[in-house]
Amino acid sequence: MSNTISPDALLAQMRGMIEQAKIAPTTNEVTAPSNSQREAFSNLLKNAINTVNDNQQYANELSTAMQSGDPSVQMSEVMVALQKSNVSFQAMVEVRNRLVSAYQEIMNMQI
C-alpha cells in the first residue's frame, strides 16, 4: 500500500470541496431549515457519536485482550486504537462545546 499523496488528486478534491461550499447569494432573509435538512444534521451527529463510541469500545476490547495475555494483540495496535479513541472523543467534545456556545449566542440575541 502506498502512502504517497498525489498533488493532482488532492487539488481536485480541494476544488470539489470549494464548489460544495459555495452558496448562491439570494436574499438576506433567514429561513428555517427544512425537515430533510434537520434530519440530515441529526443523522450526522448521531453517526459521529456512534463512531466515537465504536472507537472507544474497540480500544477497550483490545486493551482488555492485551491485559489478559492474548498473543494475537500487538501493543502498537492497542496504542493506536487508544489514541484514535482519544482524538475522536476530544473532537466530539469540541464540537459539543461549539454547539453549546452557538446556542447560547443565539439565545442572547435580541429580536
N, C-alpha and C positions, 0 to 999 in steps of 0.2 A: 504494500500500500504506500503510495507516495504522499508525503506531507507538504509538497510544494503548492503554492498558490499561483494560479495563472493570473497575471495582471489584466488580461483581456476579460476573463470571466468575472473578476472582481469589479472591474469598471462597468461591465454590463449589468451586474447585479445592483451596483450603486445607482446607475441610471434608472433601472426599473423601480427602485425604492423612491427615487425622486419623483417619478411620474405618478406613483401611487399616492404620494404625499401631497401632490398639488391639489388645491381646492379652487374650483371655479368661483370667481367673485360674482356674487349675485346681489344681495342687499345686506344691510346692516342689521336686519331683523334676526332675532334669536328664535329658533323654532325648537319645539320639544322633539326629542328623538322618537323615531317610530318604534313599534313593538319589536320588529325584527332587529333593529339596532340595539335595543335594550337586551334582548335575548342573546345576541351575539356577544355583547360585553359581559353579560352574566356568565355565559358559557366559557368565555376566555378566562375569566377569573377562576371559575370552578376547575378548569383544566390545569391552570397554573398551580392552584393549591393542591390538586391531586398529584401533579408531577413532583412537587416538593415533598409531599407525604410519601410517595413511592420511593423517592431518593433516600429519604430518612429510613424507611423500613428496610430497603435493600442494604444500606450501610450497617444497620443494626444486625441484620441477619448474617452478613459477612463477618462482622466483629464477633458475634456470638460463636459462629463456626470456628473462627480462628482461636478464640479463647478455649474452646472445647477440644482443640488439637486436631482439627480436620486438616490432613496433609494436602488436600487439593486447593486450599485457600492460601494465596500468597499475601504476604504482609503489604507489598506495594499495592495490590488490588484493594485491600481494606483501606489503606490510607487514601487512595484516590477516591474511593466511594465516600469516605467520611468527609473529605474536603469538598467534593461535589455537593454533598448533602448540606454542608455548612454554607457554602456560597449561595446555593439556591434558597436556603432559608433566610439568609441575610438580605438577598434581593427581594424576597417576598415581604419581609418586614419593612424594607424601604418603600416598596410600593404601597403597603398599607399606610405608612406614615404620610406619604404624599397624598393619598386619597383622603385621609382624615384632615390634613391641612387644607386641601381644596374644599372639602365640605365645610369646614369652619369658616373659611374665607367667603364662601357663597352665603352662608348663614348670616354673616356680619355685613353683607351688602345692604345698602339702603335702597328701597324701591322708590 
